[in-house]
Amino acid sequence: MKVGRRRLGRVSQGDIYKDVEFVEYVAEKKGSIEISKIVFPFVIVLTQDCDLKQDSKIRYQGILAQIQDKRILSVLVAPLYNVEQVYIGEHLDQLGITMQMISRTKTPGQYLRNNEIPRYHYIEFPEGVAISPSVIDFKHYFSVNVEYLRRKKNDLVCRVSPLYREDISHRFASFLSRIGLPEEDNSKDTIPIRPTTN
């Protein structure tokens, strides 16, 4: 995989940032505000680059427009997990979540490394990039504020080159657009809903 390190001065698709916070919840308890955060060691930006570029033009480059419909509220990102922890199902251990093991030496591990499992995308970084081989889990995407990421410019590790980021983007879109068939509910409490006509 090819990566770049040149800063564009804006958030771009395929950027990989370190130490990104995800606000799990905010709650008020007896007059105090409790904020639960998860800090992911690495995340990759999934939002389309054309949207990020248009947002940046309006937001930061002084382009005055009466209609600012190109602004975006947040950026989609997904965590990168160390593949060694993914193999043993311990990449979310610190959150108390046990994941399924994926055998490194058998067919499931081979499928993972060949990007044949729709949920995951395997990445190996070139020499000089201090990230071990990693897995993106498309089920764990979340959004972060655009300005938050922009202020983290010193935490930008690298940027995935356009060809590879497009592959990741297409696989992410394909995973999200899969058809989820509902499990049949045979309980007697279920009431069928009939369409109404006007």
C-alpha positions in Angstrom: 0.0 0.0 0.0 1.2 3.5 -0.8 0.9 6.4 1.7 1.7 10.1 1.7 2.8 12.4 4.4 2.3 15.8 2.9 -0.3 17.8 4.8 -3.0 19.3 2.6 -4.1 21.9 5.2 -7.5 20.2 5.5 -8.9 16.8 6.5 -9.0 14.4 3.5 -10.3 11.0 2.8 -7.7 8.3 3.7 -6.1 10.4 6.4 -4.9 8.3 9.4 -4.9 10.1 12.7 -3.7 8.9 16.1 -5.3 9.2 19.5 -8.8 10.1 18.3 -11.6 10.4 20.9 -15.0 9.0 20.6 -17.6 10.3 23.0 -19.5 7.2 24.1 -22.0 9.1 26.2 -22.7 12.2 28.2 -24.9 12.0 31.3 -26.0 14.3 34.1 -25.8 12.7 37.6 -26.7 14.6 40.7 -25.7 17.9 39.2 -22.4 16.7 37.7 -21.8 16.0 34.0 -20.2 12.6 33.3 -18.5 12.1 29.9 -17.3 8.7 28.8 -14.7 8.7 26.0 -12.9 6.0 24.1 -9.6 6.9 22.6 -8.7 5.0 19.5 -5.0 4.7 18.8 -5.5 5.1 15.0 -8.5 5.9 12.8 -8.9 6.3 9.0 -11.2 9.0 7.5 -13.9 7.4 5.3 -15.9 10.5 4.2 -15.6 11.2 0.5 -12.8 13.6 -0.4 -14.9 15.8 -2.6 -17.2 16.6 0.3 -14.2 17.3 2.6 -12.7 19.6 -0.1 -15.9 21.6 -0.6 -16.4 21.9 3.1 -12.9 23.2 3.6 -13.3 25.8 0.8 -16.4 27.3 2.5 -15.2 26.9 6.1 -11.5 27.9 5.9 -10.6 29.5 2.6 -12.7 32.6 2.8 -15.0 31.7 0.0 -18.1 33.7 0.9 -21.4 32.1 -0.1 -24.9 32.9 0.8 -25.8 29.2 0.6 -23.5 27.0 2.5 -25.0 23.7 1.6 -21.6 22.2 1.0 -20.6 22.3 4.7 -20.6 19.0 6.6 -21.3 18.5 10.2 -19.1 15.6 10.9 -16.6 13.2 9.4 -16.9 9.4 9.2 -13.9 7.5 10.5 -13.2 3.9 11.4 -10.7 2.5 13.9 -7.6 0.5 12.8 -7.0 -2.5 15.0 -3.7 -4.3 15.4 -4.1 -7.5 13.3 -2.4 -9.6 16.0 -5.1 -8.6 18.5 -7.8 -9.3 15.9 -6.6 -12.8 15.4 -7.1 -13.6 19.1 -10.3 -11.6 19.4 -8.8 -9.2 22.0 -8.8 -5.8 20.1 -11.7 -4.5 22.2 -10.7 -6.2 25.5 -10.3 -2.8 27.3 -13.9 -2.1 26.6 -15.0 -5.5 28.0 -15.9 -6.8 24.6 -14.8 -10.2 23.5 -14.6 -10.6 19.8 -14.6 -13.8 17.7 -11.1 -15.3 17.0 -9.9 -15.5 13.5 -7.3 -18.2 13.0 -4.1 -16.7 11.5 -2.9 -19.9 10.0 -6.2 -21.3 8.6 -8.6 -20.2 5.9 -10.3 -17.4 7.9 -6.9 -15.7 8.5 -6.1 -16.0 4.8 -9.5 -14.5 3.8 -8.9 -11.6 6.2 -5.5 -10.8 4.7 -6.9 -11.1 1.2 -9.8 -8.8 2.0 -12.3 -11.4 1.3 -14.4 -10.8 4.4 -16.7 -7.9 3.7 -16.7 -6.6 7.3 -12.9 -6.1 7.4 -10.2 -4.4 5.4 -6.6 -5.5 6.0 -3.7 -3.0 5.6 0.0 -3.3 5.7 2.0 -0.1 5.9 5.3 0.6 4.2 8.5 0.9 6.0 8.8 4.2 7.9 5.2 4.3 8.9 5.0 3.4 12.6 1.7 1.4 12.4 1.7 -2.4 12.6 -0.4 -4.4 10.1 -4.0 -3.4 10.9 -7.6 -4.2 10.2 -10.4 -1.7 9.7 -13.7 -3.0 11.1 -16.4 -1.4 9.0 -19.0 -2.2 11.7 -17.2 0.2 14.1 -17.4 3.4 12.1 -18.3 6.6 14.0 -18.4 10.4 13.3 -16.2 13.1 14.7 -16.4 16.9 14.3 -14.6 18.3 11.3 -12.9 21.1 13.3 -11.7 18.5 16.0 -9.8 16.6 13.3 -8.5 19.8 11.7 -7.0 20.8 15.1 -5.3 17.4 15.3 -3.1 18.1 12.3 0.0 17.2 14.3 -1.6 13.8 15.0 -1.9 13.0 11.2 0.3 9.9 10.7 -0.1 9.5 7.0 -2.6 9.5 4.1 -3.6 6.5 2.1 -3.0 7.1 -1.6 -6.1 7.7 -3.8 -6.1 4.3 -5.4 -6.1 2.4 -2.1 -8.5 4.8 -0.3 -11.0 4.3 -3.2 -10.8 0.6 -2.6 -11.4 1.1 1.1 -14.3 3.5 0.3 -16.0 1.0 -2.1 -15.6 -1.9 0.4 -17.1 0.3 3.2 -20.0 1.4 1.0 -20.6 -2.2 -0.1 -20.6 -3.4 3.5 -23.1 -0.7 4.6 -25.4 -1.4 1.6 -25.6 -5.1 2.2 -29.1 -6.5 2.6 -29.7 -7.6 6.1 -32.4 -10.2 6.2 -34.4 -10.1 9.4 -34.7 -13.2 11.5 -38.2 -14.6 11.5 -40.1 -13.8 14.7 -42.4 -16.7 15.6 -43.6 -15.3 18.8 -47.4 -14.9 19.3 -46.9 -11.3 20.6 -46.2 -10.2 17.0 -49.0 -8.3 15.3 -48.8 -8.1 11.6 -48.9 -4.6 10.2 -51.1 -4.1 7.1 -50.6 -1.2 4.7 -53.4 1.3 4.8 -54.8 3.0 1.7 -56.1 6.5 1.6 
